[in-house]
Amino acid sequence: MAEKDRLRIVAFLAEEYLAADRAEQAGEGAAAWHHLERAHIAAQMHFRLHWQSHIKMLQMAGRDRDWREGIGQVARLFLVPLGHLTGRLPVGNTGRANVSAFAPMEMAQDLKSLLDPSQR
């Protein structure tokens, strides 16, 4: 991936994490999770960014006192290295504990465009 594409993803992640923080502060938990899910999809193909997305989800689960989600995020933190080593990452997966960690998922068009330059 070209450096400019990676930088585009990093900028996108910063926007999504800021939106998640603002939504959480406004008491809009569902909106905050939505932004974290979008960030996960964008980060998924880059080990460090992928790991960071699950850390942020784990932190949110802790603040929500959502132990099921927290346990799911810990499990996913163990799976991140394996997925990257084997190249078996389910594209479009939201990264939440309420979906299979192995299931590819359809993604929004703006995310497709971000991740695939040919979609622009």
Buried (B, 14 or more C-beta within 10 A) or exposed (E): EEEEEEEBBEEBBEEBBEBBBEBBEEEBBEBBBBBBBBBBBBBBBBBEBBBBBBEBBBEBBEEBEBEEBBEBBBEBBEBBEEBBEEEEBBEBBBBBBEBEBEEEBEBEEEBBEBBEEEEE
